[in-house]
Amino acid sequence: MALTTVTLPFGPWEPDAARLGGTQSCAVNGVLPAARGWRPLNGLAPQQYAPLPGAALAAFSCREGEALTTLAATEQGIFSLENGQWQARHSGTAVSARRAFADYGSAVYALFGKQLLKAELAGGNVGGFSAVQAAPQASALGVVRDFLFLGGLEEEPHAVRWSGLDRPDEWPEPGSDEAQYVQSDLQVFPVGGRVQAILGGLGGADGLIFLERSIERATYVGAPYLFQFDHVDRRRGLLAPDSAVDCGGLCCFLSADGWFATDGARVKAIGLERVDRWFFENCDSARLAETRGVYDPRQRVALWSFASPKAAPGSFDKVLIYSPELDRWSCADLACELLFPDWTRGFTLEELDAFGSLDSLSISTLDAATLRHGWLSIFAFDSAHRLCTMEGPALEALMESTEHSAGRALLHGFRPHADSALAEVMPLYRSRLAEPRRPGRWARPDRDGFCPQHLSARWFSARMRIPAGQNWYHATGVQAVFEAEEKP
């Protein structure tokens, strides 16, 4: 019988969805979502700096002109990256491992344990941190309008308290004349549990207060009421305090029943029948609350690092990725302690020696984002506490096509639709829908770009693999070549 060709696209990754007649990819790893198919995801590239003295628990960065500031908090203290060295800016012990940063004006504020600290910024340098007098002990920190907010207070975990108007260092006793004068106050939420996180300036909301089982919108109304608080969701809240990611008008977050997004007015499910069940099955249940998120403005995706049951204590080994604009998910095996946004620092000619002699450097190396100054990107700390960029070699990419049925057919092979000459393809096939899919053998493209196979089945799909370190840009699917053995 005549040969038939059919294109099997790489659909969106939705491991929770039904595979019978679906258009989704059931297996994906090491890639970024694209409008069609997938793009490569780069791994970590350690920078030429000494490692931190301990595991990174939080990090912060800001830019003022050409001056760049990078801070990292560990169990032992807070450190500033200055002149290529980590300089200690605070040391001591804390009642908890909670660390958080927020900048206001020319200062940066930090939660070290539950204590609020402050340091002045000047030309990329950071002074020593000192305690903010009269500030309450808290576990959540944020900026809403012209106020510094603290939540999860030690004396009242279900409340938020804010500083004076444009006076982040002033924390008078709530209800006092002084507090009324500077517009400082406290709000207790009787239901919803402990305050988990505070986000400012999201969409049309001045601020969002995430509790364990509810979300509240904060709107500044001025004296005498100061802030109006309205329910956004009375049942659903934040499971992991650091999982709420501001994606520019939309906040994506992890709740106790899955992944959701809110614009400050309503909440919608983004993981239902897609990735929710997969995530809870693959995340260490004892470390769900440690899930941490960050937004990559270059790739325009949110990334969440989380720990599988195999992850080492204090480290994460997997990353969940979501594109709010494309509404598509992916994932990757990536070991790290922390992901955070930072600006790249340009290298001097002397510092380029670490990459080899100038004569041996390629144009692509010299044009790499890691060598540019002031390029906003995603950075990480690896398991050795080293600062890394995510501009390393591409990770190994694994992609799966949709499943096709043409009755009993003899499959001759696949032609990869990927701009990589090293893309390998393996068939997945079965003769009855009640059977599990059986894997075939991996096949590399011949000189005509064809991956030969020889098997008989009623249902088949393709799994593609591109080795780590390869330069490629898009993979959209495969072209299957088969010969019908009987009518469908």
N, C-alpha and C positions, 0 to 999 in steps of 0.2 A: 504494500500500500504506500501511498505518497507520504513524504515527510511533511510534518506540520510544525510550525513555529508559533509560540505564544509568549508574550511578555508577562513575567511575574514581577510586579513592583514590590519595593520595600515599603509596606504600609506603616502607619504609626505603631509605636510599641505600646501594646495594651495586653500585658500578660494575664490579666484577670478576665478578659473577654472570651466568649465562646469561640473555639477554633473552627467549628463546623461552618463552612461557607463564609468565614470571616475575611475581612480585608486588612487585618492588622498583622504586624510582626509579633511573633510569640517570644523570640529571643533576640536581644540586642545587648551589646556591651562595647564600651570604649569609643562611643561616637556622640556627636551633637545633632540635635534635630535640624532638619532642613525642610523647606517647603515641599521638596520631592526627595525622598530618601534620607541620606545621612551625610554628615561631614566629619572630618577627623577631630579627635580630641587630643590635645597635647598633654604630655606628662609633666612631671616636676623637673626643674633644672636648678640645682643648688647655686646660690650666689657666693661671691668671694668674701664672705664675712664669717667670723667665728660664730659658733652656735650659741644659743642662749644657755644659761646655766641650768635650766629646767624646762619641763614641758610648757608650751605656750597654751594659756587658758583663754586669752583674749588679745586682740590687736586692734590698733587704731592708726589711721593715717589722715593727713590733711595737707593741702597745698595753698600757699600764699605767694603769688608771683612765681618766682623760680625756687623759693624756699620750700623744701619738703620735710614733713615730720612723720616719723614712724615710731609707734610705741608698741610694746609687747608686755603683757602681764603674765607672770608665772606664779607658782606657789610661794616663791621666795620674795618677789617684789615686782617693781615696774622698771622697764629698761627703755632707753631711747637710742635709736640708731643715729649716731653722729660721727662724722669723719671716718666712716667705715668700721666703727666699733660700737658695741652695745654698752652704753653708759648707764649705771644704776641711778635711778631717780627716786626710788622709794624701796625700802626693805622692811621686813617685819613679818609677823605672823597674823593670821586672820581666822575668824571663827568659822569661815566657810571657804570653799574654793570658788565662790562667785566672783567674777571679774567683768567689768563693763566700762566703756568709755563714751563720752559725749563732749563735743566742743561747743563753747559759747563765747562769742567775741574773740578776744585775744587769749583765752584760757582754755584748758582742757580739764574736764572733770572725770574722775574715775571712782568706781565702786571697788574697793579692795576688801573682800569679804562683805561686810555690810556697812563699812565706813565710807563716807563721801570725802574724797580728796580733790585738791585743786593744784594745778601748776600753770605758770605763765608760759606762753609761746612767744618766741622772738627770733625771727629769721631762720626758722627751722630748728632752733635749739629749744630745749625744754628745761625749765628750772626744776628744782626739787619739789615733790608733792608734799603738801601739808593738809591737815584735816580742816574741813570747813566747820567753823564753830556753830553750834546749835542745830546743825543739820541732823535729821533723824537717822537712825539705823534703818537700812532698807536693802532690798534685793533686786529692784528694778530701777532703771535710770533712763530719762529721755528729756527732750526739749519740745515743748508745745508753745507755739507763738513766742512770746518774750518771757517765758517762765521755764525754770528748771524743775522737772517733775521727779519725784521719788515714789516708788510703789512697793508693795509688800513690806510695809513697815514692821519693825520688830514688835512694837506695841499694838499694832493693828494691821495684820497681814492682808485684810480685805479692803484697804484704803490706799488712796494716793494723797500726796501732799506736795504743794508747790511753793516755790520761793516768791520773793517780792517781784513785782513787775520790773523787768530789766535789772533785777538785783539778785543774781543767782547765789550770792554769798549771804543773803539775809533770810533767816528762817525764824521769824518771831513766833511766839506761842499762838496757835490757831484760836481765833475768837477775840484776841486782845486788840486794844486800840491801835497798837503799832502794826499788827497784822492787817487790820482793815485799811490803814493808811497806805501800805505798800502792796495791797491786794494779794496777800498770801493767805492760804487757807488749806483745808483738808476736806476730802470727800470719802465717806465710807460707803461701800457697796454691800448691802445686807445679804445679797444672794450672788452666787457665781464663784465663790471660793477665793483663793489667794490671787493677788495681782501678780501676773507673770511677766508682762512686757508693756512698754509704753512707746508708741510711735507717733511722731509729729508730722503734720503737713501732708497727709495722705488724701489725694483727690480733693473733694470738697470739705473734708473734715479738718479741723484744727489739730485734732489728735485722736488716737485710738488707744483705749485701755483694754488690754487682753487679760482676762481672768481665766481661771481653770475651766469654768463652765459658762462663760458669757463674754460678750464683747460690748464695750460701751464707747460711744462717740462723745468727745469733748468739744464744745463750742464756746469760744470766749464771747461773753455778752456784756462785760463791763460791770462796774459797781451798780447795785450792791451784791448781786448774785455771783459775779465774776465768771463762773463757768456753768454752762448747762450740759447735763449728761443724759444721753438718750441711748436706749437699747438698740444695738445693731443685731444681736442674736442673743436670746435668753437661754439657750440650751447648749450652744456649742462654744467652746473656748480654745485655749492654747495648751497643748500637752507639753511641748518642749519650749522653754522660755526663749531660746535663741533661734527658733525655727521660723519666726515671722520675718519675711523678706519683703522690703519695699521695692517693687519692680517698676516704680514710676506711675503713680495713679492706681495701682493695684497691689494689694498685699497678699502674698501666698503664705500659708501656714499649715502646720500639722496640728490636728485636733485628735481627740481620743478615738474618733471614728473615721479618720482618714484625712486626706488633703483637701483644702478649701482655699478660696480666694475671696477677698472683700475689697470693695471700693469705698468703704466707709458708710455705705447706705444699705447694702444687702450682701448676703453671703451666698456663694454658689460652690457646688462640689466640682472639683477638677480631677479627682482620683477615683471616683465611683465606677466600678466595673472596668477599671483601667489599670491602676497600679496600687490601690489601697491594700488589697489582700496580699499582693506580692511583697509590699514593703513590710507589713507586720510579720510575715513569715520569714523574711530575710534579715530583719533587724533584731539585735539582741534585746529581748523584752526587758531585761534589767537596766538597759541603757537607752531606752526610748527617749527619756527626757534630755539626753545629751545631744540629740540631733541639732546640728547647727547649719544655718543657711546664709547665703551671700548672693548678691546680684552682680553679674558680669555685664557691664555696660557695653563692652566691645562685642561680645557674642550675643548679647541681649537674651541671656538665659539666667535662671535662678539655679543655684547648686546647693545641695544639702549633703554634708558629710555625715555618715552614720556608721555605727559599729555592727558588724555581723557577729554571730556567736564565736567566730574564729579570731576576732580582732584582739590585739594586745590591750591590756588595761591602759587607759589614757590616750589611746590612738584610735583612729577610724580607718576602715579599709574599703569602704564603698561610698560612691557618690550618686545621688539621684538628681536628675537634671530635668528642668521644665522650661519650655519657651511659652510665655504668656501670649505672645502675638500669634504664634503658630498653633498654640494649644496642643503641643506634642511633648512627649516624655522620652527620656532615654536614661541610661545608667552606665556606670563604669566601675571597674576595680581600681581604686586609687588609694594608696596608703598615705595618711597625713595626720597631723595633730590638729591643724586649724587652717581654714580657708578664709581670706579676707581681701578687700580691695586695697590697692596701694598704687603709688606712682613709681614708674621706673626711674632709676638714677643713671644718668649718662656716665660713660667710662672715659677716663683719660687715656692717652696713648700708652702710658706705663701700665695701666690696669688691663689694657687689651692683651698684654703679654700672656695672661692666663689662658687666652683662646688660641695661642700660637703666634708665629711671626706674622707681620703685616703682609709679607709676600704670599703666605699660605692661606690667608683669610679670603673667603669667597665674597662676592657681592651680596649674596643672600645673608651671610653671617653679619656683614657690616650693616645691613638694613634691618636686622632683627629688632623686634620691639624691645628686647631686653637691653639693647645698647642705646636706646633713645632716652631723652630726659623728659620727665613729666608726662609719660604715657600711662594713662589709667588702665590697670589690668588687675587680674586676680593673682594674688600671691598665696603662699602656703608656708607652713612650718612642717618639715618632715619628721620622721620618728627619731632622728638624731638632733632635733631642735634647731635645724639649719633653716634660714630664710631661703625660700625657693620661688621662682616664677613658674607659671604654667605655660612656659614657652619651650619645654623640652621636646624630645622626639615624640611623634605621634604614638599613642597607645595602640596595642593590637585591637583591631576593629572586628566585631562579629555582628553579622546582620542576617536576618531571615526574611524570606519572601512570603507572599500569600500562597495558599494551597490551591492546586488546580486539579480538576478531574475531567478526563476525556474518555471515560470508559476504560476498559483494559487497554493499556498502551505500552509500547516498548520505548523507554526513554533512552535517547542516544547521547544526551549531554546538555550543557548550558554554555551560554556566552555571557560573561559578566558585563554588566553595564556600570563600569567603574573606571575612573581614569588612573588605574594602577595596573601595571603589567604583571604584578605578583599576586593578584587576587585569586584565591583558591575557592572552589565551590564543591559542596557535598550535598547529595540529594537526601531528602527525608521522604519516606514513602510508606504506603500501606494499601491493602486491598479492601479492607472494610473500615468503616468509620468507627466501629467499636474497638478496633485494634489500636495500640499505641504506634506512633510513627517510628519506623526503623531507620537508623542512619546508614548511609552508604559510605563510600570511600571519598577522601579528599582528592581532588584532581586539579592540577595546575593548567593554565592555558597553554596550548601549543602555539606554534608560530603564527597560526591564524586566529589566535585569541579564543579558541574553543576548548572547553573542559569536557573531555569525553566521558561518558558513562554507558553502562549497558545493564538495564534491569527492567523488569516488567511489574507494573502496578496500576492501580486504578486512581490513586490519589498521590500527588507528589508536590513537594515544595523544595526550595533551595536554601542552603545556609552558606553565606560567603564569609571568608576570613581574609583580612589584609594584615600582613605581619607588622609588628611594631617597628617604628623608625622609618616607615615609608612616607614619601611625599605624595599625597593625593588630595583631592578636593571634594569630589562628590561620588557617591554610589547610589544609584536609583533602583536597581533591580537586576534581573537576569532574563535572558531569552532562552526558553526551553525548546529543544528540538526533539520531537518524538514521532512515533509511527503507530497509528491506531491499529489494534489487534482485533477489536470488535466495536460495534456501534455503542455510543454512550447509553 
